């Protein structure tokens, strides 16, 4: 199969150029979804569009009859950022850029689907899931809410992601946790504002927020096992309009990241305790909200072993990293892995990291990635003897 991908490489790179030049952000991936649907239909694959608003699902039945149903997911969306990669097929839309490689993931899955459509010597069914709005951490849940797994049931589901720093031709397969959870936390402090010269006549929301932040961070260093990963960071604080007036409202926004669901629960419980303590000490009202909550991306043992075996056969044992260390980035593919077994793994490449304005998806990894997808589906559905 690797030979098939090498022979069709020029066409695959053209597909990537088309998608890269027309980047679309979450739930607006109309051009990209249409392009994907057209390529799937041209290969003779059954296509359903509009799943989770702009998602696309392709279904391919093997020639060997009834068997298992194996899903593989790729992402459709781009980032709201400017590209500075200097490539000839650069983004044609100002402020939109495939800076995470989702265009490459989409083409890699399209390539695998097209190849399997031409070589249907497997039992069971391949389900190709093209998901919207991964960068918003909302697209997976939108597809699930739209009945994805009821309409297109899968026994297992897989996904890959490029990873600069791992090295071209390398495959990293985490044993359990692949990516961290991501909880967007919004904290609002309500106070009775007053003049800065007389703080005793009201409440000081700014001082209260300083207490909340420092107490939370300091207490977590004594609550969490130092061997566990757990990061709480606040990137936005807004309050007040005058230098000598204590504001009546302050809002902070941040993120909670961890590779452990137990640690995730501990952090949220401690945040609640510190919020109540802040109220008691400073007389303010503290409200906590979590607009987006994404669990840890946790792999399942049997699918992990399946990826390891296929990757070792195709890339060579020296290029496959078993038990690869998880990273602190997050993925809403975690919602799929909470619903059914599966695995998430990394395809190495060189160059700037994802979300960097000079990031370029390495098209050299498409043949290997597509080969792993196709062979994984063939083996897990059941080859025709």
Secondary structure in CASP SS format (residue, H / E / C, confidence):
PFRMAT SS
TARGET T0000
AUTHOR 0000-0000-0000
METHOD secondary structure of the structure
MODEL  1
X C 1.00
X H 1.00
X H 1.00
X H 1.00
X H 1.00
X H 1.00
X H 1.00
X C 1.00
X H 1.00
X H 1.00
X H 1.00
X H 1.00
X H 1.00
X H 1.00
X H 1.00
X H 1.00
X H 1.00
X H 1.00
X H 1.00
X H 1.00
X H 1.00
X C 1.00
X C 1.00
X C 1.00
X C 1.00
X C 1.00
X C 1.00
X C 1.00
X C 1.00
X H 1.00
X H 1.00
X H 1.00
X H 1.00
X H 1.00
X H 1.00
X H 1.00
X H 1.00
X H 1.00
X H 1.00
X H 1.00
X H 1.00
X H 1.00
X C 1.00
X C 1.00
X C 1.00
X E 1.00
X E 1.00
X E 1.00
X E 1.00
X E 1.00
X E 1.00
X C 1.00
X C 1.00
X C 1.00
X E 1.00
X E 1.00
X E 1.00
X E 1.00
X E 1.00
X E 1.00
X E 1.00
X C 1.00
X C 1.00
X C 1.00
X C 1.00
X C 1.00
X C 1.00
X C 1.00
X E 1.00
X E 1.00
X E 1.00
X E 1.00
X E 1.00
X E 1.00
X E 1.00
X C 1.00
X C 1.00
X C 1.00
X E 1.00
X C 1.00
X C 1.00
X C 1.00
X C 1.00
X C 1.00
X C 1.00
X C 1.00
X C 1.00
X C 1.00
X C 1.00
X C 1.00
X C 1.00
X C 1.00
X C 1.00
X C 1.00
X C 1.00
X C 1.00
X E 1.00
X C 1.00
X C 1.00
X C 1.00
X C 1.00
X H 1.00
X H 1.00
X H 1.00
X H 1.00
X H 1.00
X H 1.00
X H 1.00
X H 1.00
X H 1.00
X H 1.00
X H 1.00
X H 1.00
X H 1.00
X H 1.00
X H 1.00
X H 1.00
X H 1.00
X C 1.00
X C 1.00
X C 1.00
X E 1.00
X C 1.00
X C 1.00
X E 1.00
X E 1.00
X E 1.00
X E 1.00
X E 1.00
X E 1.00
X E 1.00
X C 1.00
X C 1.00
X C 1.00
X C 1.00
X C 1.00
X C 1.00
X C 1.00
X H 1.00
X H 1.00
X H 1.00
X H 1.00
X H 1.00
X H 1.00
X H 1.00
X C 1.00
X C 1.00
X H 1.00
X H 1.00
X H 1.00
X H 1.00
X C 1.00
X C 1.00
X C 1.00
X C 1.00
X E 1.00
X E 1.00
X E 1.00
X E 1.00
X E 1.00
X E 1.00
X E 1.00
X E 1.00
X E 1.00
X C 1.00
X C 1.00
X C 1.00
X C 1.00
X C 1.00
X C 1.00
X E 1.00
X E 1.00
X E 1.00
X C 1.00
X C 1.00
X C 1.00
X E 1.00
X E 1.00
X E 1.00
X E 1.00
X C 1.00
X E 1.00
X E 1.00
X E 1.00
X E 1.00
X E 1.00
X E 1.00
X E 1.00
X E 1.00
X E 1.00
X C 1.00
X C 1.00
X C 1.00
X E 1.00
X E 1.00
X H 1.00
X H 1.00
X H 1.00
X H 1.00
X H 1.00
X H 1.00
X C 1.00
X C 1.00
X C 1.00
X H 1.00
X H 1.00
X H 1.00
X H 1.00
X H 1.00
X H 1.00
X H 1.00
X H 1.00
X H 1.00
X H 1.00
X H 1.00
X H 1.00
X H 1.00
X H 1.00
X H 1.00
X H 1.00
X H 1.00
X H 1.00
X H 1.00
X C 1.00
X C 1.00
X C 1.00
X C 1.00
X C 1.00
X C 1.00
X E 1.00
X E 1.00
X E 1.00
X E 1.00
X E 1.00
X E 1.00
X E 1.00
X E 1.00
X E 1.00
X E 1.00
X C 1.00
X C 1.00
X C 1.00
X C 1.00
X C 1.00
X E 1.00
X E 1.00
X C 1.00
X C 1.00
X E 1.00
X E 1.00
X E 1.00
X E 1.00
X E 1.00
X E 1.00
X E 1.00
X E 1.00
X E 1.00
X E 1.00
X C 1.00
X C 1.00
X H 1.00
X H 1.00
X H 1.00
X H 1.00
X H 1.00
X H 1.00
X H 1.00
X H 1.00
X H 1.00
X H 1.00
X H 1.00
X H 1.00
X H 1.00
X H 1.00
X H 1.00
X H 1.00
X H 1.00
X H 1.00
X H 1.00
X H 1.00
X H 1.00
X H 1.00
X C 1.00
X C 1.00
X E 1.00
X E 1.00
X E 1.00
X E 1.00
X E 1.00
X E 1.00
X E 1.00
X E 1.00
X E 1.00
X E 1.00
X C 1.00
X C 1.00
X E 1.00
X E 1.00
X C 1.00
X C 1.00
X H 1.00
X H 1.00
X H 1.00
X H 1.00
X H 1.00
X H 1.00
X H 1.00
X H 1.00
X H 1.00
X H 1.00
X H 1.00
X H 1.00
X H 1.00
X H 1.00
X H 1.00
X C 1.00
X H 1.00
X H 1.00
X H 1.00
X E 1.00
X E 1.00
X E 1.00
X C 1.00
X C 1.00
X C 1.00
X C 1.00
X E 1.00
X E 1.00
X E 1.00
X E 1.00
X C 1.00
X C 1.00
X H 1.00
X H 1.00
X H 1.00
X H 1.00
X H 1.00
X H 1.00
X H 1.00
X C 1.00
X E 1.00
X E 1.00
X E 1.00
X E 1.00
X E 1.00
X E 1.00
X E 1.00
X E 1.00
X E 1.00
X C 1.00
X C 1.00
X C 1.00
X C 1.00
X C 1.00
X C 1.00
X C 1.00
X C 1.00
X C 1.00
X C 1.00
X C 1.00
X C 1.00
X C 1.00
X H 1.00
X H 1.00
X H 1.00
X H 1.00
X H 1.00
X H 1.00
X H 1.00
X H 1.00
X H 1.00
X H 1.00
X H 1.00
X H 1.00
X H 1.00
X H 1.00
X H 1.00
X H 1.00
X H 1.00
X H 1.00
X H 1.00
X C 1.00
X E 1.00
X C 1.00
X C 1.00
END
